[in-house]
Amino acid sequence: MDFVVIMLIKPPRNGEKIVVGMSGGVDSSAALLLLKQAGWDPVGVSLLLPSWQCNAKRENACCTNESLEIAAKVCASLGCDYHQV
């Protein structure tokens, strides 16, 4: 995981900002939490990409309205800024 490498190479100064790509899934949410616990001030960012249009429900679909809402809620619950770009 990239955030582990960052934490080992450069320990955060208290409240130093770091960007975390948020998909609304478990991995990005856990990364955000661990970085916050390690002393970073993580900022969640989700990319507004077009969802793939298909009738089948995709297990790992990202960029849906639901996944963006989850990412926003995770950031809000941890007191982190969140942006969609």
JOMO-V541325 format. One record per residue. RES is the residue in one letter. PHI is phi in whole degrees, -180 to 180 (* if undefined). OMEGA is omega in degrees with one decimal (* if undefined). NEAR is the number of other ideal C-beta (glycine too) atoms within 8 Angstrom. Layout:
RES|PHI|OMEGA|NEAR + RES|PHI|OMEGA|NEAR
This chain:
M|*|-175.6|6 + D|-61|-175.8|5 + F|-66|177.6|11 + V|-65|178.5|7 + V|-62|179.6|8 + I|-60|-177.2|9 + M|-65|-179.0|12 + L|-78|-177.9|5 + I|-76|-173.3|5 + K|-136|177.8|5 + P|-63|-176.9|5 + P|-73|164.4|11 + R|-80|-175.4|6 + N|-52|176.2|5 + G|81|178.8|8 + E|-68|-176.1|9 + K|-79|174.9|8 + I|-147|-178.5|12 + V|-89|177.2|7 + V|-123|175.1|13 + G|-69|-175.2|8 + M|-109|176.8|14 + S|-101|-172.8|10 + G|92|180.0|14 + G|-98|-176.2|9 + V|-67|-174.6|5 + D|-63|-178.5|8 + S|-68|177.7|14 + S|-67|177.9|13 + A|-66|177.8|8 + A|-61|178.7|12 + L|-60|-179.8|16 + L|-62|-178.3|9 + L|-64|177.6|9 + L|-65|178.0|13 + K|-63|179.9|11 + Q|-65|-179.4|6 + A|-83|176.8|8 + G|107|177.3|9 + W|-79|171.7|12 + D|-112|-174.5|9 + P|-71|175.6|14 + V|-118|179.5|12 + G|-80|178.9|16 + V|-135|174.2|12 + S|-118|176.8|17 + L|-88|177.3|8 + L|-86|179.7|7 + L|-104|178.6|6 + P|-66|175.7|4 + S|-73|175.3|7 + W|-70|-179.1|6 + Q|-89|175.2|3 + C|-159|-178.7|5 + N|-80|-178.9|2 + A|-78|177.9|4 + K|-78|-178.7|4 + R|-90|-179.0|7 + E|-65|-172.1|4 + N|-109|-176.9|4 + A|-70|173.6|10 + C|-117|178.4|9 + C|69|173.4|11 + T|-89|177.0|8 + N|-58|-179.8|5 + E|-64|-179.0|7 + S|-68|177.6|14 + L|-68|177.2|13 + E|-65|178.5|9 + I|-63|179.4|11 + A|-59|179.3|16 + A|-64|-179.7|11 + K|-67|178.4|8 + V|-62|179.5|13 + C|-62|179.9|13 + A|-62|-177.6|9 + S|-67|178.7|6 + L|-99|178.5|10 + G|72|-179.4|4 + C|-106|172.7|12 + D|-66|179.5|6 + Y|-143|-179.6|13 + H|-136|171.5|8 + Q|-112|-178.8|8 + V|-128|*|6
